[in-house]
C-alpha cells in the first residue's frame, strides 16, 4: 500500500451513505487518506438530512455533489467500500473490497439518519484502524 492509502465509497446515488462515509474518513484521518465517493446513478444533490446530520457532528458536506462511478476511480483506490445498496462495481485484482450493509437514508428525516450516520462513523473508525491509523480526535 502506498504512503497515503486511497479509499473509494460507492453507493447508487452518492447522496447519503457514501457522502457521510467519505466526510468522516477525510475528517478522522486528518488528511492522511485520499478519499473518494461515487455512485452508478448519481442524484442531483446530496441528501439534505445527511447534510444536517453531519453538520451536527461539525462536518460540513453541503458543498459536496454526487459523482459518477468510473473504472478509473476504482483502479486508483486501494480499498473500495460499497454501501449495501446492490451496486455493481468494477473488480480489479489487488484491491480490498468491503460491503457495508446500511439502511438507505433517502426520504428519511434527520432523526432517522442519525443512527445510520453513527453506524457509518463506527465503521470508518474500524477501517482507519485496519489501515494502521489512529482516528484524529476519536
N, C-alpha and C positions, 0 to 999 in steps of 0.2 A: 504494500500500500504506500502511496506517495506520502511526503511530509504532511500535506494537507488533504485528508480524505474528502471525498465528494459523495453527497447523498442526494438522491432524487426521490421525492414523494409523488406518487401517482394516484389520481382519483379521476373519475369520469369527467366531472365538471370543473375540477381545480378551483372550487369556490368556497370550500369549507374545511373539511378534514385535512387535506394536503396543504392548504394555506396556513392553518393553525400549526401543523407539524413543522413546516418549513420555518415559520416565525419563531417557534420555540427553539428549534435546533440552532438557528442563527444567534438567538439571544443567549441560550445556555452554553453554547460553545465559545462565546466571546470572539467569534470570527475565525476560530481555529478549524472550522469545517466549511467547505464550499457547499452551499445549499441550493437545490433546485426544486421546483414543483411544476407539475404539468398535468394535463388531462386529455383524454382522447376526444372528448366533445366539450371543450371549454364553455363555461357560462359567459354571459355578458359582463358580469360583475361578481365580486366577492360577496358571499352571503352576509347581509347586514348583522345578523345575530352572531355570526362568527367574529365579525369586526368588533362588536360590542363586548363579547365575552373575552376577547384578547385584550381589549382596552382596560378591562377590569384587572388584568394582570400587568398593566403598564406597558403593553406591547401594541404598537400601532400598525395595523395591517390595512388601513383604509386606502392607502395609495397603491396596494397590490392589484394586479389584474390577472385573471385566469389566462394561462398559456397553453398552447397546443403541445401535445407529447410528440417528440421527434425521436428517430433512431439515434441521432447524434447525442441527445440528452442522456439516453440510456448508456450509450457507448462511453461517454465521458464521466460516468458515475461509478464509484466503487461499490456503493450499496444502493439498491433500488427497493423502496418500500411501497407496496400497493396498499390501498386503504380499504380492503374488504368490500369493494364495490364491483367485483366481477370484471374489472378492467383487464384487457389483454395488453401485455407489454412485450416488446421485443426481447428475446432471450439471447444474451451474449455469454459465451464461456468466460469463466473467471470473475464473474460478478456475484455479489452476495445479494440474494433476494429474500425479502420478508413480506409477509402479508399480515396486516393488522386488521382484524375484524372489528369494525367500529360502526356504530349507528350513523346513519346519514343525517346531518343537521338541516338538510334542505327543508324549508317550510316550517321549521320549528322556531319557537321563541327563544330568547336568551336563557331562560330558566332551564329549558330542555337541552340547550347547547353546552351549558356549564359542565355537566358530568362527562360529556364527550371530550371537551377541552381538557378536563383534569386527567382523563384516561390517556389522552394523547401526550400530555406533559410527562406522565409516569413512563410511558413507552420511550419518549425521546431521551429522558434521563438514562434509562437502561441501555438504549442504543449508544449514547455517548460513552457510557462505562464500558460497553463491549468493544468500543474503538480505542479503549485505553485512556480515556479523557475524563477529567472531573468536571461536572457541570459548574459553571460560573454562578456563584451566589445561591447554589441549591443546598 
